[in-house]
Amino acid sequence: MHLAYPAVLAALLFCTGLYGVLARRNAILVLMSVELMLNAVNLNLVAFDAWLSRAAKDTLHSGQALALFTIAIAAAEIGIGLAIVLAVYRNRGTSDVDRLRDTAEGHEPDDPDSDATGRALPAPAAGEKAEATA
């Protein structure tokens, strides 16, 4: 088999994962897209290892060993990522990345207690509130 076939497939996988990271709003789908990108890297590592070991008559398969390390790192990343997403979902009630970014900046877009710049309005003093209602 030619080296171009797995390289093209890996490029398609990587581009699909990159599109998913850039276009998706759900954090779980972003994590799945990162997994697609890591699988594209693994496919390239194994394909180039097979191609180079056939050309050099080498028995050391370093590309396959690196792919195993990448799989272990991906498993740890998805475990920690899902734990973070679940914790954020419990606290905020959403896993939408855009809404989480807004809450991290300290303002909600439809918060009635904030001005046009997103800063919180000062609370009125006790005397001012009594005068306004009287």
C-alpha positions as CSV (number, residue, x, y, z in Angstrom):
1,M,0.0,0.0,0.0
2,H,1.2,3.5,-0.8
3,L,2.0,6.0,1.9
4,A,-0.3,8.5,0.3
5,Y,-3.5,6.6,1.2
6,P,-3.2,6.7,5.0
7,A,-1.7,10.3,4.8
8,V,-4.8,11.6,2.9
9,L,-7.1,9.8,5.3
10,A,-5.3,11.2,8.2
11,A,-5.5,14.7,6.7
12,L,-9.2,14.3,6.2
13,L,-9.6,13.1,9.8
14,F,-7.6,16.0,11.1
15,C,-9.5,18.6,9.1
16,T,-12.8,17.1,10.3
17,G,-11.6,17.3,13.9
18,L,-10.3,20.9,13.4
19,Y,-13.7,21.9,11.9
20,G,-15.4,20.3,14.9
21,V,-13.2,22.2,17.4
22,L,-13.8,25.5,15.7
23,A,-17.5,25.2,14.8
24,R,-19.1,23.3,17.7
25,R,-20.5,24.9,20.8
26,N,-21.0,21.8,22.9
27,A,-18.0,20.9,25.0
28,I,-18.5,17.2,24.6
29,L,-18.5,17.5,20.8
30,V,-15.3,19.6,21.1
31,L,-13.7,16.8,23.0
32,M,-14.8,14.3,20.4
33,S,-13.2,16.5,17.7
34,V,-10.0,16.6,19.6
35,E,-10.0,12.8,19.7
36,L,-10.4,12.7,15.9
37,M,-7.4,14.9,15.6
38,L,-5.4,12.7,17.9
39,N,-6.5,9.6,15.8
40,A,-5.2,11.3,12.7
41,V,-1.8,11.8,14.3
42,N,-1.8,8.1,15.4
43,L,-2.6,7.0,11.8
44,N,0.3,9.1,10.5
45,L,2.7,7.8,13.2
46,V,1.9,4.1,12.3
47,A,1.9,4.7,8.6
48,F,5.2,6.5,8.5
49,D,6.7,3.9,10.9
50,A,5.7,1.0,8.6
51,W,7.0,2.9,5.6
52,L,10.4,3.8,7.2
53,S,10.9,0.4,8.8
54,R,10.4,-1.3,5.5
55,A,12.8,1.1,3.8
56,A,15.5,0.8,6.5
57,K,15.0,-2.8,7.5
58,D,14.6,-1.6,11.1
59,T,12.9,-3.7,13.7
60,L,12.5,-0.9,16.2
61,H,8.9,0.4,15.8
62,S,9.1,3.8,17.4
63,G,6.1,5.2,15.6
64,Q,3.9,2.5,17.0
65,A,5.3,3.1,20.5
66,L,4.5,6.8,20.1
67,A,1.0,6.0,19.0
68,L,0.5,3.9,22.2
69,F,1.6,6.9,24.3
70,T,-0.7,9.1,22.3
71,I,-3.6,6.7,23.0
72,A,-2.8,6.7,26.7
73,I,-2.7,10.5,26.8
74,A,-6.0,10.7,24.9
75,A,-7.7,8.4,27.3
76,A,-6.5,10.6,30.3
77,E,-7.5,13.7,28.4
78,I,-11.0,12.5,27.7
79,G,-11.5,11.3,31.3
80,I,-10.4,14.6,32.8
81,G,-12.3,16.6,30.2
82,L,-15.5,14.8,30.8
83,A,-15.2,15.2,34.5
84,I,-14.7,19.0,34.0
85,V,-17.6,19.2,31.6
86,L,-19.9,17.4,34.1
87,A,-18.8,19.6,36.9
88,V,-19.4,22.7,34.9
89,Y,-22.8,21.4,33.7
90,R,-23.8,20.8,37.3
91,N,-22.8,24.3,38.4
92,R,-23.9,26.4,35.3
93,G,-26.6,24.2,33.8
94,T,-25.1,24.3,30.3
95,S,-22.2,22.9,28.4
96,D,-22.3,25.6,25.7
97,V,-18.8,26.9,25.2
98,D,-19.9,30.4,24.3
99,R,-22.1,30.8,27.3
100,L,-19.4,29.5,29.6
101,R,-16.9,32.0,28.2
102,D,-19.4,34.8,28.9
103,T,-19.8,33.7,32.5
104,A,-16.1,33.4,32.9
105,E,-15.7,37.1,31.9
106,G,-18.0,38.1,34.7
107,H,-21.2,39.1,32.9
108,E,-24.2,37.5,31.4
109,P,-25.5,39.0,28.1
110,D,-29.1,39.3,29.4
111,D,-28.3,40.2,33.0
112,P,-30.7,43.1,34.1
113,D,-28.2,44.3,36.8
114,S,-25.5,45.1,34.3
115,D,-24.9,48.1,32.0
116,A,-24.1,48.1,28.3
117,T,-20.5,47.3,28.8
118,G,-21.3,44.3,30.9
119,R,-20.2,45.7,34.3
120,A,-22.5,45.2,37.2
121,L,-24.4,48.3,38.3
122,P,-23.9,49.4,41.9
123,A,-26.6,48.5,44.3
124,P,-28.6,51.5,45.6
125,A,-28.1,52.6,49.2
126,A,-30.9,51.9,51.7
127,G,-32.0,55.6,51.8
128,E,-32.1,56.0,48.0
129,K,-34.3,52.9,47.6
130,A,-36.7,54.2,50.2
131,E,-36.9,57.6,48.5
132,A,-37.5,56.0,45.1
133,T,-40.4,53.9,46.3
134,A,-41.9,56.7,48.3
